[in-house]
Amino acid sequence: MNFSDAEAILREMTKGESLTKHAYAVSEVMAAYAGFYEEDEETWRITGLLHDADYEAWPEEHPHRIVKLLRERGEEKIAYAISAHYTQWGVEYKSLLEKALVACDELTGFIIAATLVRPDGIEGLKVKSIKKKLKDKSFAASVDRNEVHQGMELIGRSPEEHIQFIIDTLRTNKTKLGIK
């Protein structure tokens, strides 16, 4: 599977703008982490793009629909990572790919939410601001803070390193991702 194939799957399963933007943002962050860890960028990018592809249409079956489709297409590595992208599902983490997806999913969405309430958007966004907002349970209340913290532990990065990495990646790709 190549990235264009993955985009076609995303377009077929996901119609909403918000979830589509989230998919592309996580895809960029995963691709950046692939470079950081010297892993296969396209696999990591596709994993980020498709991790929530079935959520909008079939939330009660998430992630089983997209995992099944990927397995039918012979994409076991991507399918397995997506099947493990929430720690409470109890799926064993076998590789850095699964761990990185957990680490990037919720936090990327949270950081983008933070940019939406800032006059300067992503410009000038600081790690300390994100850490402060993470303590405010009313801000982006749907973001599971436990997942954010467990993700950082899984990849062995400090909160400062991981948050800064995501901010930098989103800032670099802000035009492509439609981030202010």
N, C-alpha and C positions, 0 to 999 in steps of 0.2 A: 504494500500500500504506500502511495506517496501522499504528500500534503494535499494535493488537489483532490484526490479520492476522499481524504478525510473531510475536506471542506464540503464536498458534495453530501456526505453523510450528515454533517452538522446542519446544513441547509435543509435537508429532508426532515430531520427530527426536531429541529429547534427553529421556531419562527420569531420568538420574542427578541427584541433588540438588546435588552439588558443581559439576558443569559448568553446571547451570541457575543456581546462585547466581553463578558467575563471569560468565555472560552478562548477568545483571541488573546486576552491579557495573560491568562494562565499559560497559554501556549508560548508566548514570548518569554515569560519568566522561566519556563521549563527549558526552552532552547538556550537561554543564557546560562542556566545551571549545567546543561549538557556541556557547553564550552568550558565552564569552570572545572567540571569533573572529568573532562576529556572523554565524554561519552558520545553516542551517536545522536547528533542534533535533530535529525528528522524524526527519529523514533520518539524522542522526548517531546518535540514540538507537537506531534500528532497526539501523543498521550494527553498533553495539556489541553489540546483543542477538543478532544472527544470525551473528556472525563465526565461531563454532565450532559452529554448530548441527548440522552433519553429522559432527563429529569422533567422537562416542561410537559411533554406529552404523556408520560407514564410515571409520575412521581412515586406511586406506590410500588412500582417495579424497578426503580432506579437502584443500582446500575445494571441490573440483570439483562435488560434489553440490549444495551450497547455492548455489553460483555459477550453476550451470545452472538451478536452480529460479527463482532471482531474475531471470535473463535471460529465461526463458520468461514471467515476469509483467511484463516491461517495466521492471524495476528495475536498469538498467545501471549507474548511478552506485554504488549499494550493492554490486552484484555485483562491480564492478571493484575497489572498495576492499577487499572481503573476499578477492578473488583475490590481493591484494598485501600481506596483513597479516603476512607473514614475509619479511624481507629476502633470505633465501637462495633464495627462489623466483624471484628475478630479474625481477620485474614492475616496470615503470617507475612511479614515483610522479608522477602528473599533477596531483594536487590536495592541498590540506591535509587533506582527509578521509582519504585513504590514509595519509598521514604520521602523523596523529593516532591512527589505529587501531593502527599499529605501536607508537607511543609509549605507548599506554594499556594494551594487552593484557597483556603479560608483567608489567609493573610493578604493575598493579592486582592481579593474582593474587599477586604477591610481597608486597605490602603487606598484603593480607588474611591471607596465611600468617603474617606477623609478628604480626598482632593475635591470632592463635590461641594463641600461646605467651606472651602477656603477661597478667598478672593483671587489668589494667585495659582490655584489648582495645585499641580505637582511641583511647580517652581518654588524653591525655597523650603519645601517640606522637609522636616527634620525627624530623625529617629525618635527623639524625646517626645515630640508631638504625638507620634503613633503610639508610643508606650503609654503616654498619658491617656489617650483615647481608649486604649485597650482596657484600662481600669474602669472606664465609664460604661457600665453595663447597659445603659439606655442608648448609647450611640451604637448604631449598626447592631442592634440587639440580636439579630438572627445569626450573627457570626459566632461560632462556637469557640470561645477563648481557650478551652481545653485543647481543642484540635490545633490551634495556633501554637500553643506551648509544646504540645507533644511533637508536632512537626519539627520544631526547632531542635528538640532533643534527638529525634530520629536521625537528622542529618549532621548532628554534632556541631552546630554553629551557635554562637551566642545570639541573643535577641538583637543586639546592635548590628552585628555582621549581617544577619539574615534580613532584617528590615531594611538596612541600607542597600543591600544587594537588590531587593525588589524595587525600592524607590528608584534606584539608578537605572534599572532595566525599564521600568515604566516611563521614566523621564526620557530616556533615549528613544523610546518608541511611541511617545505621546501623540504625535501627529497620526501615525498609522492606526493607533488604538482609539483615537478620538478623545483623548484625555486633555482637559484644559491645563 
